[in-house]
Amino acid sequence: MVIYTVGTFDMLHVGHLALLEHCRRLGSVVAVGVASDRVVNSYKPNKPVIPLDQRMQMLRSLRCVDVVRPYFELEYVSGCRELDVDIFVVGEDWGDKPHNIDVENFLKSKGSEIVKVNYDLRTSSSQIKKDVLAQPVIGRELPHAIAGGPKLGAFAL
C-alpha cells in the first residue's frame, strides 16, 4: 500500500518523525510531498527557514520514507494520481478549502481513503522558530556574528 502525506517539513523535529513513522505503520511505501516556498507563502506569513532542496534531502535520509517529491501548486490530486495512493495522511487541521475537497473527491472515486492524525504536541516548527527568536543574544549583535565576527553569542554556527 502506498501512503502519502504532505507538508512543509521545515526544521525537521520529533513531531515530523512521529507522523512519518505512523505512515510507515500504515503501508509498505511512504511518499512525502514537500511544499515549495511559494506554496507555503500562499497560506503562511513566512517562508520556510530551510530551503526546499535541503528539506527534501533530510527527508530522503530517513529510513521510514521511500519517496520524496516537491509540489509547486497548492493541490494534491496530481501527487495522489502520480503515486497511485491508497491512503492520504493529513493533519488534524485539514479543512474544507477547495484543494482539500478536490483531493477528497478524487480519492473517494478511486476507493482510497484519507486518514487524519493528531499532531505531536511536543513541538512544531513554528514553536521552534519562536523559541530561537526569543533567545538572548550575548556579546556582539547577531548580524555581525553571522557575518563572520569573532563572537557568536548564544548561537553556535
Secondary structure, DSSP 8 states (H G I E B T S, - for coil): -EEEEEE---S--HHHHHHHHHHHHH-SEEEEEEE-HHHHHTTSSS--SS-HHHHHHHHHT-TT--EEEEE-SS--HHHHHHHT-SEEEEETT----HHHHHHHHHHHHTT-EEEEE---TT--HHHHHHHHHHS---SS-HHHHHTT-S--TT---
